[in-house]
Amino acid sequence: MNKQIYALLKKIITTPERPLRLTEISEAFGVSKRTIYNYSEELFDYLTSLGVCETLLFDGKEFRFTGTSAQRSYIIASMNSLTFYEYRLSGRERQFILLCLLICSETPVKNDTLKELLCVSRNTIINDLQAIKLKSKAYHTHFLKSTQDGLWFVGPENDKRTFLLDSLLPDWDYEECFAAQPINPCTLYITNILKIIKYRSLAEACIKQTEVMLDLEISDADFYRILFILIFQIGRIQTGHQAQDIQTSEFPLSLVRFSQAVGDTLKSKVNWISAETAFFIKTLKDMDIVLKINSTPQDSVLFAMIIKEFLQNVSFSYKMDFLSDSLLLEYLCAHISACCHRLQSGKKLENPYLLETQNRYAKDFAIIKQNIYILENGLNISLSDNETAYILMHILASMERGKLNHYVPNILITCSSGMATGNFLAMQITKYFHVQLVDICLAHKAAEMIKNKNIDLIISTVPLDSLPVPSLTVSVLLTETDLTEIRAFLNTLEGKRKISLSDQSRFSAFSLSITLNEKTMFLKLFSSERILLDKEITDWKEGIIAAGELLLWQKKITVNYLQQMIDLVIKYGPYIVIAPGIALAHASPQDGVIEPAISLLRLKQPVAFGNHQYSPVSIILACAVYDTPEYANILIRLMTLLRRPDFSVMMKSADSEAILTYFEKQIMYPSE
């Protein structure tokens, strides 16, 4: 039995509801009727060997399967268990298997092993390997041969992957690989080598989750093609073979966004690095995968930032940390994205649980309504009570998941006599107090440790001087005095962290606090050379250009990035107007961020930004940062700061140095 005969039998037994006409089969398989007659003889021979010859009828014009479901299952099971002795591989099929085996094998493979596996002569193996060798030259890959150990494939990882995929994919049957039984022996063997079954559920869940998050509609054909590539990459990663960096600046934005979302979803499960995302993008483009992502401000780097800012304010109201619930952020981003689509298309959402939610959770509903302006102003949308109730449901579900806690201080333990002492002290601290133990280190390393970690208190067995974080000196065996001092200090920290709902100034030191490293990154974004005051312009486009050119002249962004900042406003409206009189222009980092930086432009006369309630605008900032957690945190703090009344007052008359001084004083490290 060969590939064609196998496919014919498969088609017959999986189409029991009607006969298959000879003409239909001939056209589908691209062969003559005489060839189909010849195939039928082998079909009957095979079914006779299984003892179920009577299940197939052929009158010279049409085939019909007449067996029972049990007989069909028996035939399928038999077809799935065919060996390469019973199933005659074509030359291309043999080369596919050889290539997959040699690239994916972790040890050298001997010719005799290949000969026994494929049930062919040694000369056939040699000829197939020679054909692969000739093709490999175009991909900078080659064989290494050892008489004792055998063969293995060497070359750059990206080139090996591309060689395999370019060879395999044009003839690959995705439907058979993922959706249909039986699977022919060649396909089945390759799926085992590439670990298709092992990683299918992980990759499939990831793609489906991204499909929902980005509001995509992926066809079945494209879904299986994408799924195959993603599984292949996961398999390579899990065996220690990482991709190398690829330039992706010329690739479609939709593929970039989709691939980045897939990568973000996978990072917690496999060692998915940025180079894997780049390879994924390139491969999908080479396969002519076209994805249409519906237009929403989620294309903007500020979309998630605005939602995080909303969660930050809600966290203050509840005195709970909603930002730590990654699942809540994911669900809320997807919901708000879908909400934007509904509003753009004029659709209204009816929430059947609105009245019940308002009555049962009246105080909670009021809190969400009190903070909903952040989403409305930030995304330039209007959210009804129906939408607000659904947002509240996400918040309540997060609370039920039990992932939210009252403020827990971050503690660093230091000692001078070894880690055993530090561990013993840490055990006592966690026994008596509800704290988050960040790390244990030697005393001389404390200064370095607090640079990159948010530490509220250092508890040390030796005195520490000149550190920006408060410290307490205690005995290795905690005394009652030690316990009292620690308890008093933790109570003080708790008191500082509490934020009253009646406090009209919702921007405490905590709301603007960041790590020492993030503060350094924040201040580096600004420079007096990137501040231009009292500029005369005629419209908002000219304002964005003037602000963007301050970055362009210093080679912080490309011309394309500047154009994209304008295009985003044209596409989505004036959603970048985030506070009265203030606009924060930006684009996606992939559009041309060369080096992170922010410019600030104060206009001599304000200009209108459409019909936004915060228009006209007199302050325009052009922001260019990378898509990293550190810069995400910095942007949240920056947007919070820009909304403060004292910022607007200061900007009316301040010079460049006063503006920089304001930022330095207001963005605080927790101990300041």
C-alpha positions as CSV (number, residue, x, y, z in Angstrom):
1,M,0.0,0.0,0.0
2,N,1.3,3.5,-0.9
3,K,0.1,7.0,-0.1
4,Q,-2.5,7.2,-2.8
5,I,-4.1,3.8,-2.1
6,Y,-4.0,4.6,1.6
7,A,-5.8,7.9,0.9
8,L,-8.4,6.2,-1.3
9,L,-9.3,3.6,1.4
10,K,-9.5,6.4,4.0
11,K,-11.8,8.4,1.8
12,I,-14.1,5.4,1.2
13,I,-14.4,4.2,4.8
14,T,-14.9,7.8,6.2
15,T,-17.7,8.6,3.6
16,P,-20.2,5.8,4.5
17,E,-23.3,7.9,3.8
18,R,-23.0,7.7,0.0
19,P,-21.2,5.9,-2.7
20,L,-18.1,7.4,-4.3
21,R,-18.2,7.5,-8.1
22,L,-15.2,6.5,-10.1
23,T,-15.2,9.8,-12.0
24,E,-15.3,11.8,-8.7
25,I,-12.3,9.8,-7.3
26,S,-10.3,10.1,-10.5
27,E,-10.7,13.9,-10.5
28,A,-9.9,14.2,-6.8
29,F,-6.7,12.2,-7.0
30,G,-5.6,13.5,-10.4
31,V,-5.2,10.1,-11.9
32,S,-6.9,8.1,-14.6
33,K,-9.8,5.7,-14.1
34,R,-7.5,2.8,-15.1
35,T,-5.2,3.8,-12.2
36,I,-8.1,3.7,-9.8
37,Y,-9.0,0.2,-11.1
38,N,-5.5,-0.9,-10.2
39,Y,-5.8,0.7,-6.8
40,S,-9.0,-1.2,-6.1
41,E,-7.2,-4.6,-6.5
42,E,-4.8,-3.7,-3.8
43,L,-7.6,-2.4,-1.6
44,F,-9.4,-5.7,-1.8
45,D,-6.2,-7.6,-1.1
46,Y,-5.6,-5.5,2.0
47,L,-9.1,-5.9,3.3
48,T,-9.0,-9.6,2.6
49,S,-5.9,-9.9,4.7
50,L,-7.9,-8.3,7.5
51,G,-10.8,-10.6,7.0
52,V,-13.3,-7.8,6.1
53,C,-13.3,-7.9,2.3
54,E,-17.1,-7.9,2.3
55,T,-17.3,-4.4,3.7
56,L,-16.3,-2.9,0.3
57,L,-18.4,-3.0,-2.8
58,F,-17.1,-1.9,-6.3
59,D,-19.2,-2.4,-9.4
60,G,-16.8,-0.7,-11.8
61,K,-18.5,2.7,-11.4
62,E,-18.6,3.5,-7.7
63,F,-17.2,2.4,-4.4
64,R,-19.4,1.9,-1.3
65,F,-18.5,1.0,2.2
66,T,-21.1,-1.4,3.8
67,G,-19.4,-2.4,7.0
68,T,-20.5,-1.7,10.5
69,S,-19.0,1.0,12.8
70,A,-17.1,-1.7,14.6
71,Q,-15.6,-3.0,11.3
72,R,-14.7,0.6,10.4
73,S,-12.9,1.1,13.7
74,Y,-11.1,-2.1,13.2
75,I,-9.9,-1.1,9.7
76,I,-8.8,2.4,11.0
77,A,-6.8,0.8,13.8
78,S,-5.1,-1.6,11.4
79,M,-4.3,1.3,9.0
80,N,-2.8,3.3,11.9
81,S,-0.5,0.4,12.8
82,L,1.0,-0.2,9.4
83,T,4.8,-0.5,9.3
84,F,7.0,0.9,6.6
85,Y,7.3,-2.6,5.3
86,E,3.6,-2.7,4.7
87,Y,3.3,0.9,3.7
88,R,5.5,1.8,0.7
89,L,7.1,5.2,1.2
90,S,7.7,7.4,-1.8
91,G,11.1,9.0,-2.3
92,R,9.8,12.3,-1.0
93,E,8.3,10.7,2.0
94,R,11.5,9.0,2.9
95,Q,13.5,12.2,2.6
96,F,10.9,14.0,4.8
97,I,11.4,11.4,7.5
98,L,15.2,11.4,7.1
99,L,15.4,15.2,7.4
100,C,13.1,15.4,10.4
101,L,15.0,12.5,12.1
102,L,18.4,14.0,11.5
103,I,17.5,17.5,12.5
104,C,15.5,16.6,15.6
105,S,17.6,13.7,16.8
106,E,19.7,14.4,19.9
107,T,22.3,11.8,19.0
108,P,24.0,10.7,15.7
109,V,22.0,8.3,13.5
110,K,23.7,5.4,11.8
111,N,22.8,4.3,8.2
112,D,21.9,0.8,9.3
113,T,19.4,2.3,11.7
114,L,17.8,4.2,8.9
115,K,17.8,1.2,6.6
116,E,16.0,-0.9,9.1
117,L,13.5,1.8,10.0
118,L,12.5,2.6,6.4
119,C,12.8,-1.0,5.1
120,V,14.9,-0.1,2.1
121,S,18.4,-0.9,0.9
122,R,21.6,0.8,2.0
123,N,22.0,2.3,-1.5
124,T,18.5,3.8,-1.3
125,I,19.4,5.5,2.0
126,I,22.7,6.8,0.6
127,N,20.9,8.3,-2.5
128,D,18.2,9.9,-0.3
129,L,20.9,11.4,2.0
130,Q,22.8,12.7,-1.1
131,A,19.6,14.5,-2.3
132,I,19.1,16.1,1.1
133,K,22.8,17.1,1.2
134,L,22.4,19.0,-2.1
135,K,19.4,20.9,-0.9
136,S,21.0,21.7,2.4
137,K,23.7,23.9,0.8
138,A,21.1,26.7,0.2
139,Y,20.4,26.8,4.0
140,H,24.0,26.9,5.3
141,T,23.6,23.5,6.9
142,H,25.4,20.2,6.3
143,F,26.0,16.7,7.6
144,L,28.8,15.6,9.9
145,K,29.7,12.0,9.4
146,S,31.5,9.7,11.7
147,T,32.2,6.1,10.8
148,Q,31.8,5.1,14.4
149,D,28.9,7.2,15.6
150,G,26.8,7.9,12.5
151,L,25.3,11.1,11.0
152,W,24.0,14.3,12.5
153,F,22.9,17.6,11.1
154,V,24.7,20.8,12.0
155,G,24.2,24.5,11.2
156,P,22.5,27.6,12.7
157,E,19.2,26.7,14.4
158,N,17.1,29.1,12.3
159,D,18.5,27.6,9.1
160,K,17.9,24.1,10.2
161,R,14.3,25.0,11.1
162,T,13.7,26.8,7.8
163,F,15.2,23.9,5.7
164,L,12.9,21.4,7.4
165,L,9.8,23.6,7.1
166,D,10.5,24.6,3.5
167,S,10.9,20.9,2.6
168,L,7.9,19.6,4.5
169,L,5.1,22.2,4.4
170,P,4.3,22.3,0.7
171,D,3.2,18.7,0.8
172,W,2.0,18.6,4.4
173,D,-1.6,17.4,5.1
174,Y,-2.6,19.5,8.1
175,E,-6.1,18.0,8.2
176,E,-4.8,14.5,8.4
177,C,-2.2,15.6,11.0
178,F,-4.7,17.2,13.4
179,A,-8.3,16.5,12.5
180,A,-8.8,13.1,10.8
181,Q,-8.3,9.4,11.4
182,P,-6.6,7.3,10.2
183,I,-3.2,8.9,9.8
184,N,-0.9,7.5,7.2
185,P,2.4,6.0,8.6
186,C,4.6,8.7,7.2
187,T,2.6,11.5,8.7
188,L,2.2,9.7,12.0
189,Y,5.9,9.1,12.3
190,I,6.8,12.7,11.6
191,T,4.2,14.0,14.1
192,N,5.8,11.8,16.7
193,I,9.3,13.2,15.9
194,L,8.0,16.8,16.0
195,K,6.1,16.1,19.3
196,I,2.8,17.2,17.7
197,I,0.6,15.2,20.1
198,K,2.7,16.1,23.2
199,Y,2.4,19.8,22.8
200,R,-0.8,20.2,20.9
201,S,-3.1,21.0,23.9
202,L,-0.7,23.7,25.1
203,A,-0.3,25.4,21.7
204,E,-4.0,25.0,20.8
205,A,-5.1,26.7,24.0
206,C,-2.6,29.5,23.5
207,I,-3.8,30.3,19.9
208,K,-7.5,30.1,21.0
209,Q,-6.8,32.4,23.9
210,T,-5.0,34.9,21.6
211,E,-7.8,34.6,19.1
212,V,-10.3,35.8,21.7
213,M,-8.0,38.4,23.2
214,L,-7.4,40.1,19.8
215,D,-10.9,39.5,18.5
216,L,-9.6,37.4,15.5
217,E,-11.4,35.1,13.2
218,I,-8.9,32.5,12.0
219,S,-10.1,30.0,9.3
220,D,-9.7,26.3,10.1
221,A,-7.0,26.0,7.4
222,D,-4.9,28.8,8.9
223,F,-5.6,27.7,12.4
224,Y,-4.0,24.3,11.8
225,R,-1.1,25.8,9.9
226,I,-0.4,28.2,12.7
227,L,-0.8,25.4,15.2
228,F,1.7,23.2,13.4
229,I,4.4,25.9,13.5
230,L,3.8,26.8,17.1
231,I,4.0,23.1,18.2
232,F,7.2,22.7,16.2
233,Q,8.8,25.7,17.9
234,I,7.7,24.6,21.3
235,G,9.3,21.2,20.7
236,R,12.5,22.7,19.6
237,I,12.6,25.0,22.7
238,Q,11.9,22.1,25.1
239,T,14.8,20.2,23.7
240,G,17.2,23.1,24.2
241,H,17.3,24.5,20.7
242,Q,16.5,28.3,20.8
243,A,15.9,30.5,17.7
244,Q,18.3,33.3,16.8
245,D,17.3,36.9,16.4
246,I,15.7,38.0,13.2
247,Q,14.9,41.6,12.0
248,T,11.0,41.9,11.9
249,S,10.6,45.6,11.2
250,E,9.1,45.0,7.7
251,F,6.6,42.4,8.8
252,P,2.8,43.1,8.9
253,L,1.7,44.7,12.2
254,S,-1.2,42.2,12.5
255,L,1.3,39.3,12.5
256,V,3.6,41.1,14.9
257,R,0.8,41.8,17.4
258,F,-0.6,38.2,17.1
259,S,2.9,36.7,17.5
260,Q,3.7,38.9,20.5
261,A,0.5,38.0,22.2
262,V,1.1,34.3,21.6
263,G,4.6,34.7,23.0
264,D,3.4,36.5,26.1
265,T,0.9,33.7,26.8
266,L,3.6,31.0,26.4
267,K,6.3,32.7,28.5
268,S,5.1,31.3,31.8
269,K,5.1,27.8,30.4
270,V,8.1,27.5,28.1
271,N,11.3,29.5,27.7
272,W,9.9,31.6,24.9
273,I,12.3,34.5,24.1
274,S,11.9,37.4,21.7
275,A,13.9,35.5,19.0
276,E,11.2,32.8,19.0
277,T,8.6,35.5,18.4
278,A,10.6,36.9,15.5
279,F,11.0,33.4,14.0
280,F,7.2,32.8,14.4
281,I,6.4,36.1,12.7
282,K,8.7,35.3,9.8
283,T,7.4,31.8,9.3
284,L,3.8,32.9,9.3
285,K,4.6,35.6,6.7
286,D,6.5,33.1,4.5
287,M,3.4,30.8,4.7
288,D,1.3,33.8,3.5
289,I,-0.8,33.8,6.6
290,V,-2.9,36.9,6.7
291,L,-4.6,37.9,9.9
292,K,-7.1,40.7,10.3
293,I,-7.3,42.2,13.7
294,N,-10.2,44.5,14.2
295,S,-9.2,48.1,14.8
296,T,-9.3,49.3,18.4
297,P,-7.0,51.4,20.6
298,Q,-5.6,48.1,21.7
299,D,-3.2,48.5,18.8
300,S,-1.8,51.3,21.0
301,V,0.9,50.7,23.6
302,L,-1.2,52.7,26.1
303,F,-4.3,50.4,25.9
304,A,-3.1,48.0,28.6
305,M,-1.6,50.9,30.5
306,I,-5.0,52.7,30.7
307,I,-6.6,49.5,32.0
308,K,-3.8,49.0,34.5
309,E,-4.3,52.6,35.7
310,F,-8.0,51.8,36.2
311,L,-7.1,48.7,38.2
312,Q,-4.6,50.7,40.2
313,N,-7.3,53.2,41.3
314,V,-9.8,50.4,42.0
315,S,-7.0,48.8,44.1
316,F,-6.8,52.0,46.2
317,S,-10.5,52.0,46.7
318,Y,-10.6,48.4,47.9
319,K,-7.1,48.5,49.5
320,M,-6.3,45.4,47.5
321,D,-3.8,44.7,44.8
322,F,-5.8,43.9,41.7
323,L,-2.7,44.6,39.5
324,S,-1.1,41.3,40.7
325,D,-4.0,39.3,39.2
326,S,-2.7,38.6,35.6
327,L,-5.9,36.7,34.7
328,L,-8.0,39.7,35.6
329,L,-5.9,42.0,33.4
330,E,-6.1,39.5,30.5
331,Y,-9.9,39.1,30.8
332,L,-10.5,42.9,31.2
333,C,-8.3,43.7,28.2
334,A,-10.3,41.3,26.1
335,H,-13.6,42.6,27.4
336,I,-12.8,46.3,26.8
337,S,-11.4,45.4,23.4
338,A,-14.7,43.8,22.5
339,C,-16.5,46.8,24.0
340,C,-14.6,49.1,21.6
341,H,-15.7,47.0,18.6
342,R,-19.4,47.1,19.8
343,L,-19.2,50.9,20.1
344,Q,-17.5,51.3,16.7
345,S,-20.2,49.2,15.0
346,G,-23.1,50.9,16.9
347,K,-24.1,47.8,18.8
348,K,-25.7,48.0,22.2
349,L,-25.0,45.5,25.0
350,E,-27.8,44.4,27.3
351,N,-26.7,42.9,30.6
352,P,-29.5,40.7,32.0
353,Y,-27.8,40.9,35.4
354,L,-27.6,44.7,35.6
355,L,-30.4,45.3,38.2
356,E,-29.4,42.4,40.3
357,T,-25.7,43.5,40.3
358,Q,-26.7,47.1,41.1
359,N,-28.9,46.0,44.0
360,R,-26.7,43.2,45.4
361,Y,-23.4,45.0,45.0
362,A,-24.4,48.6,45.3
363,K,-21.2,49.8,47.0
364,D,-19.0,47.9,44.6
365,F,-20.9,49.3,41.6
366,A,-20.4,52.8,43.0
367,I,-16.7,52.2,43.2
368,I,-16.4,51.1,39.6
369,K,-18.6,54.0,38.4
370,Q,-16.3,56.4,40.4
371,N,-13.3,55.1,38.5
372,I,-14.8,54.3,35.1
373,Y,-13.8,57.8,33.8
374,I,-10.2,56.5,33.5
375,L,-11.3,54.0,30.8
376,E,-13.7,56.5,29.2
377,N,-11.2,59.4,29.0
378,G,-8.2,57.2,28.2
379,L,-9.9,55.3,25.3
380,N,-12.3,58.1,24.2
381,I,-15.4,55.9,24.7
382,S,-18.6,56.1,26.8
383,L,-19.4,53.0,29.0
384,S,-23.0,52.3,29.9
385,D,-24.2,50.8,33.1
386,N,-24.6,47.5,31.3
387,E,-20.9,47.5,30.4
388,T,-20.0,48.8,33.9
389,A,-21.8,45.8,35.5
390,Y,-19.8,43.4,33.4
391,I,-16.6,45.1,34.4
392,L,-17.6,44.8,38.0
393,M,-18.2,41.0,37.5
394,H,-14.6,40.7,36.4
395,I,-13.5,42.5,39.6
396,L,-15.7,40.4,41.8
397,A,-14.5,37.2,40.2
398,S,-10.9,38.2,40.8
399,M,-11.7,38.8,44.5
400,E,-13.3,35.3,44.7
401,R,-10.2,33.7,43.2
402,G,-8.5,34.7,46.4
403,K,-5.5,36.2,44.8
404,L,-5.9,39.6,46.4
405,N,-4.3,40.4,49.8
406,H,-4.0,43.4,52.0
407,Y,-0.7,45.2,51.8
408,V,2.2,42.9,52.7
409,P,5.5,44.6,53.2
410,N,8.6,43.5,51.3
411,I,11.4,42.4,53.6
412,L,15.1,41.8,52.9
413,I,17.1,39.8,55.4
414,T,20.9,40.5,55.7
415,C,23.6,38.9,57.9
416,S,27.4,38.9,58.1
417,S,28.1,35.4,59.3
418,G,26.7,33.2,56.5
419,M,23.5,32.1,54.9
420,A,22.6,29.6,57.7
421,T,22.2,32.6,60.1
422,G,20.2,34.5,57.5
423,N,17.9,31.5,56.9
424,F,17.4,31.0,60.6
425,L,16.4,34.7,61.1
426,A,14.1,34.5,58.0
427,M,12.3,31.5,59.5
428,Q,11.6,33.5,62.7
429,I,10.4,36.6,60.9
430,T,7.9,34.7,58.7
431,K,6.7,32.8,61.8
432,Y,5.8,35.9,63.7
433,F,4.8,38.4,60.9
434,H,2.8,38.4,57.7
435,V,5.5,39.7,55.3
436,Q,6.8,39.0,51.9
437,L,10.4,37.7,52.1
438,V,12.1,39.1,49.0
439,D,15.6,37.7,49.5
440,I,18.4,36.8,52.0
441,C,21.8,38.2,51.3
442,L,25.1,39.1,53.0
443,A,25.3,42.6,54.5
444,H,27.8,44.0,52.0
445,K,25.4,43.0,49.1
446,A,22.4,44.9,50.5
447,A,23.0,48.1,48.5
448,E,23.2,46.2,45.2
449,M,20.1,44.1,46.1
450,I,17.8,47.1,46.7
451,K,18.6,48.8,43.4
452,N,16.5,46.3,41.4
453,K,13.9,45.2,44.0
454,N,11.2,47.0,45.8
455,I,12.2,46.7,49.5
456,D,10.2,48.3,52.3
457,L,12.4,47.2,55.2
458,I,15.8,45.5,55.8
459,I,16.1,43.4,58.9
460,S,19.8,42.8,59.6
461,T,22.0,41.2,62.2
462,V,24.6,44.0,61.8
463,P,24.1,47.8,61.6
464,L,23.7,49.2,58.0
465,D,24.4,52.8,57.1
466,S,23.7,55.1,54.2
467,L,21.1,53.0,52.5
468,P,17.9,54.5,51.0
469,V,15.7,51.8,52.7
470,P,15.0,51.8,56.4
471,S,16.7,49.0,58.4
472,L,16.4,47.4,61.8
473,T,19.2,45.7,63.6
474,V,18.2,42.6,65.6
475,S,19.7,39.5,67.2
476,V,20.0,36.2,65.4
477,L,17.7,34.8,68.1
478,L,14.9,37.4,68.2
479,T,14.3,38.9,71.6
480,E,11.0,40.4,72.8
481,T,12.5,43.9,72.2
482,D,13.3,42.9,68.6
483,L,9.8,41.6,68.0
484,T,8.3,44.8,69.5
485,E,10.4,47.0,67.3
486,I,9.7,45.0,64.1
487,R,5.9,45.0,64.9
488,A,5.9,48.8,65.5
489,F,7.7,49.5,62.3
490,L,5.4,47.2,60.2
491,N,2.4,48.9,61.8
492,T,3.9,52.3,60.7
493,L,4.3,51.0,57.1
494,E,0.7,49.7,57.1
495,G,-0.5,53.1,58.2
496,K,1.4,54.8,55.5
497,R,0.0,52.5,52.8
498,K,-3.7,52.9,53.8
499,I,-5.6,55.2,51.4
500,S,-8.9,56.7,52.4
501,L,-11.8,56.7,49.9
502,S,-12.7,60.2,51.1
503,D,-9.2,61.4,50.3
504,Q,-9.8,63.7,47.3
505,S,-6.1,63.7,46.4
506,R,-5.9,60.1,45.1
507,F,-2.2,60.5,44.3
508,S,-0.2,59.6,47.4
509,A,3.5,58.9,47.6
510,F,2.6,55.3,47.1
511,S,0.7,55.9,43.9
512,L,3.8,57.5,42.3
513,S,6.4,55.2,43.9
514,I,8.6,53.0,41.8
515,T,11.8,50.9,42.3
516,L,15.1,52.7,42.4
517,N,16.0,51.2,39.0
518,E,12.7,52.3,37.5
519,K,13.2,55.9,38.8
520,T,16.6,56.0,37.1
521,M,15.0,54.7,33.9
522,F,12.2,57.3,34.2
523,L,14.5,60.3,34.7
524,K,16.7,59.2,31.7
525,L,13.6,59.5,29.5
526,F,13.6,63.3,30.0
527,S,16.2,65.9,29.0
528,S,16.2,69.6,28.7
529,E,17.2,69.2,25.0
530,R,13.9,67.4,24.5
531,I,11.7,70.2,26.1
532,L,10.4,72.9,23.8
533,L,8.4,75.8,25.3
534,D,5.8,78.2,23.9
535,K,5.9,76.8,20.4
536,E,3.4,78.4,17.9
537,I,1.5,75.8,15.8
538,T,-1.7,75.8,13.8
539,D,-3.2,72.3,14.5
540,W,-2.8,69.0,16.4
541,K,-0.8,67.3,13.6
542,E,1.7,70.1,13.6
543,G,1.9,69.7,17.4
544,I,2.7,66.0,17.3
545,I,5.3,66.6,14.6
546,A,6.9,69.3,16.7
547,A,7.0,67.1,19.7
548,G,8.2,64.0,17.7
549,E,11.0,65.9,16.0
550,L,12.6,66.5,19.3
551,L,13.0,62.7,19.5
552,L,13.8,62.3,15.8
553,W,16.7,64.8,15.8
554,Q,18.3,63.0,18.7
555,K,17.9,59.6,16.9
556,K,15.5,58.2,19.5
557,I,12.9,57.3,16.9
558,T,12.5,56.8,13.1
559,V,10.5,58.8,10.7
560,N,8.0,56.0,10.5
561,Y,7.4,56.2,14.3
562,L,6.6,59.9,14.0
563,Q,4.1,59.2,11.2
564,Q,2.5,56.4,13.2
565,M,1.9,58.7,16.1
566,I,-0.2,60.9,13.8
567,D,-1.9,57.9,12.1
568,L,-3.1,56.5,15.4
569,V,-5.0,59.7,16.2
570,I,-6.5,59.7,12.7
571,K,-7.5,56.0,13.0
572,Y,-8.8,56.1,16.6
573,G,-9.6,59.7,17.4
574,P,-8.1,61.9,20.1
575,Y,-7.8,59.1,22.7
576,I,-4.2,60.3,23.4
577,V,-5.6,63.3,25.2
578,I,-5.4,61.8,28.7
579,A,-6.0,64.9,31.0
580,P,-7.3,68.5,30.6
581,G,-5.1,70.2,28.1
582,I,-2.5,67.3,27.9
583,A,-1.9,64.8,25.1
584,L,0.5,61.8,25.3
585,A,1.4,60.9,21.7
586,H,3.0,57.5,21.0
587,A,3.1,54.5,18.6
588,S,4.0,50.9,18.9
589,P,7.6,50.1,19.8
590,Q,7.9,48.1,16.6
591,D,7.1,51.2,14.5
592,G,10.6,52.6,15.2
593,V,11.7,53.1,18.8
594,I,15.5,53.3,18.6
595,E,16.2,54.3,22.2
596,P,13.6,55.0,25.0
597,A,12.9,58.8,25.4
598,I,10.1,61.3,26.0
599,S,9.8,64.8,24.7
600,L,7.6,67.7,26.0
601,L,6.1,70.5,24.1
602,R,4.3,73.5,25.6
603,L,2.2,75.4,23.1
604,K,1.9,79.2,23.0
605,Q,-1.7,78.8,22.1
606,P,-3.8,75.6,22.7
607,V,-5.0,73.6,19.7
608,A,-8.1,71.5,19.3
609,F,-7.9,67.7,19.3
610,G,-11.3,66.8,17.8
611,N,-14.3,66.9,20.2
612,H,-12.5,65.4,23.2
613,Q,-13.8,66.7,26.5
614,Y,-10.2,67.6,27.5
615,S,-9.5,69.6,24.3
616,P,-8.0,72.1,23.6
617,V,-4.5,70.9,24.3
618,S,-1.6,73.0,25.4
619,I,0.9,70.3,26.5
620,I,2.0,67.5,24.1
621,L,4.4,64.7,25.2
622,A,5.8,62.3,22.6
623,C,6.6,59.0,24.2
624,A,8.9,56.3,22.8
625,V,9.6,53.3,25.1
626,Y,10.0,49.6,24.9
627,D,7.3,47.1,25.7
628,T,8.7,45.8,29.0
629,P,7.2,45.5,32.5
630,E,9.5,48.3,33.8
631,Y,8.4,50.8,31.2
632,A,4.8,49.7,31.7
633,N,5.1,50.6,35.4
634,I,6.8,53.9,34.5
635,L,4.0,54.9,32.0
636,I,1.3,54.2,34.6
637,R,3.1,56.6,37.0
638,L,3.7,59.2,34.3
639,M,0.0,59.2,33.3
640,T,-1.0,59.5,37.0
641,L,1.4,62.4,37.4
642,L,0.2,64.2,34.2
643,R,-3.4,64.2,35.6
644,R,-2.4,66.0,38.8
645,P,-3.7,69.6,39.1
646,D,-0.3,70.8,40.3
647,F,1.3,69.5,37.2
648,S,-0.9,71.7,35.0
649,V,-0.3,74.7,37.3
650,M,3.5,74.2,37.2
651,M,3.5,73.9,33.4
652,K,2.0,77.3,32.8
653,S,5.2,79.2,33.7
654,A,8.0,76.7,34.4
655,D,11.2,76.6,32.4
656,S,13.0,73.4,31.4
657,E,15.0,73.0,34.6
658,A,11.9,73.5,36.7
659,I,10.1,70.9,34.8
660,L,12.9,68.3,35.2
661,T,13.1,69.1,38.9
662,Y,9.4,68.6,39.3
663,F,9.6,65.1,37.7
664,E,12.6,64.2,39.9
665,K,10.8,65.2,43.1
666,Q,7.4,63.7,42.3
667,I,8.5,60.3,41.1
668,M,9.6,58.8,44.3
669,Y,11.5,55.7,45.4
670,P,9.5,54.2,48.3
671,S,11.8,55.3,51.1
672,E,12.0,58.9,50.0
